[in-house]
Every structure is written in C-alpha cells, then in structure tokens.
Amino acid sequence: DEGRGVFLDILKTADVVVSNLRGDVPEKLGLTFEHLKATNPKIVCAHLSAYGREGPRASWPGFDYLMQAETGYFSLTGDPDHEPTRFGLSVVDQMTGLALAYAALCGVTRARASGEGGDLDVSLFDVALSNLGYPAMWYLNNGYVQKRLARSAHPSLTPCQLYKTADGWIYLMCNKEKFWPALVNAIDHPEWADDPRFKTFKERFDARSEIQDMLDTALSAKTTAEWLIDFAGTVPASPIMDVGEAMENPFVKDEGRLQDIELEGHGTYRYLRPPVQAEVPAPANPAPKLGQHTIDLLSELGYDETRIEDLRKAKVI
C-alpha cells in the first residue's frame, strides 16, 4: 500500500505509465487508465503484452520467436529446401518496443491537446501480424500464399536476389526499370537491355531462372569487391557480410556509426549509434542505475529525508 501511495504521488506529475507485462497483469496491478484517471486525468497508460489485454490469450506468456512462427515469418524465411526458419534477429521484440514508444508519444500529444489521457495497447502478436504487409494483402484479396524462395529472391521482381561472383555472392536489387539497363551495361552485356525476353519486369520475372544463370556466369568474371566498385551509385548492390564484417565495414566505422560509452566500474564499451539523427547528437550516456534518481525525484515531490529513509528501510523503495 505504501508503494502504491508513492506511485500515485509520482503519477500526479507524470505524462505516461508504460508497462511491459503479461496481458492480465496491468489490471491486477491497477495500471490502467480507469484506475489512474482520478489521480491524473491526462495520464497515458501504454501497455505492451504478448497477445493483448483482452481476449482468450490475455493471460498467456509469449516471446518473439513464437510470434514469428504463428504469423508466417518462418514460412517466408530461409531456403525452400530446408526446414522453416525464424528471422535472424529478435525483430518482433524490437518492432514492438518501437511501437510502444510511438504509441506513448502519440498518446501524450493527444492528452496535451484534449486534456484527457487513456489506454494504448501494443502486443507482440499484433505487431508481428501487421508487419506481414503485402504477403498478407495478397492472401486476403487473391488467396495467394507466398512461400520461401531460393537465394532470398524478391517475390515479384527480377533481378532481385543473390548471384554468384568469382569469390562468393552479391545481392542485386534492380527494383526500378532503369536499373536493368544500368546492370547489363555495367557487366558488358548491353544487348540484354533490348532483348524482348527481358524487356519489362513481367518478362524478367517469367525468365527468372534464365536470368539467374546468365548473371551467375557474367558476374563470376570478377570478385564481389570488384563488382561493387563498378556498380557503386549506379546498380543497387551489396556484399554478404556476417555480423563481425558488418561492424568492421568502413561505411560503419568511418562514418560515425559506432560510439563509445563509459559504464561506471566496467570501463569503455562500444555500441551502435541511434538510427535517428538530429542537429544535437543523442547523448552517449548509460541508462540510470536502479534507484539512482529515487531520492531526487521524491524530494521534488516534497518527501523529507525522514520519510524517504522510512520507505527505504521498509523496502518500499
């Protein structure tokens, strides 16, 4: 009860209450707008759960890979000759965290304009489902079920996949009409640009296997690095790198995409720069330690030293 009292005191000056809990827990803990609006009618309650706070799965635990499995990601990832495969990163976790931040900021904007807060919900399942994008639309409107494609090919555009080079692989994405002639000129086969078999996206898609063989042969004349020099700024292309190579990439290291952060008692760590850039760079500071600002925050709310010490002894804070 004492902890609840402290929470409500903090709530009076807060904009948002964010929770990352199983769907049935916010109600049990009284973290919803219905419970909190009497203390602060402008409070935004932003909830992240596995399957939502309502419905038959509200009490279910859930994790990223489960969402990928159930919403189709496994069926779209990897080689068609192998078992279903998850996406290589915990992409659903990351997307849902961003969705929660987006929802919270939208909620604050609305609350400041209207004077009224409310509940906002995101779930791992809903975010995973919503990001199916056009494969979902294809099925819902035409009954078409997209499957895994060899060489990580694009489902409807060619050339857009892995191709062989003298020393490995290169990924090409000629996803606008102008890039096909740019590609064939760069690889010394300008006659392919006017070949009626490959004239438009439709013809090239129908000839995907033939184009794959043609490009494998042509691109095998040079290494991936050599082709990237030839293609730079003209043909959309990328090398295939592992995580270590990606971190050592000069475009990452030399362009300020890595930062140093000092962690008290642990020294210096390297980490990735935030993806959003502004005139004032994001601070390279660690998150506060648990309880680091408790005394300052409660003092601002009018708690005296005696009360704070009593709360600490009682393990409320």
C-alpha positions, 0 to 999 in steps of 0.5 A: 500500500505504501508503494502504491501511495508513492506511485500515485504521488509520482503519477500526479506529475507524470505524462505516461505509465508504460508497462511491459507485462503479461496481458492480465497483469496491468489490471491486477496491478491497477495500471490502467487508465480507469484506475489512474484517471482520478489521480491524473486525468491526462495520464497515458497508460501504454501497455505492451503484452504478448497477445493483448489485454483482452481476449482468450490469450490475455493471460498467456506468456509469449516471446518473439520467436513464437510470434514469428512462427504463428504469423508466417515469418518462418514460412517466408524465411530461409531456403525452400529446401530446408526446414522453416526458419525464424528471422535472424534477429529478435525483430518482433521484440524490437518492432514492438518496443518501437511501437510502444514508444510511438504509441506513448508519444502519440498518446501524450500529444493527444492528452496535451491537446484534449486534456484527457489521457487513456489506454494504448495497447501494443502486443507482440502478436499484433505487431508481428501480424501487421508487419506481414504487409503485402504477403498478407494483402495478397492472401486476403484479396487473391488467396495467394500464399507466398512461400520461401524462395531460393537465394532470398529472391524478391517475390515479384521482381527480377533481378532481385536476389543473390548471384554468384561472383568469382569469390562468393555472392552479391545481392542485386536489387534492380527494383526500378526499370532503369536499373536493368539497363544500368546492370547489363551495361555495367557487366558488358552485356548491353544487348540484354537491355533490348532483348524482348525476353527481358524487356519489362519486369513481367518478362524478367520475372517469367525468365527468372531462372534464365536470368539467374544463370546468365548473371551467375556466369557474367558476374563470376568474371570478377570478385564481389569487391570488384563488382561493387566498385563498378556498380557503386551509385549506379546498380543497387548492390551489396556484399554478404557480410556476417555480423563481425564484417558488418561492424568492421565495414568502413561505411560503419566505422568511418562514418560515425556509426559506432560510439563509445560509452563509459559504464561506471566500474566496467570501463569503455564499451562500444555500441551502435549509434541511434538510427535517428539523427538530429542537429544535437547528437543523442547523448552517449550516456548509460541508462540510470542505475536502479534507484539512482534518481529515487531520492531526487525525484521524491524530494521534488515531490516534497518527501523529507529525508525522514520519510524517504529513509522510512520507505527505504528501510521498509523496502518500499523503495 
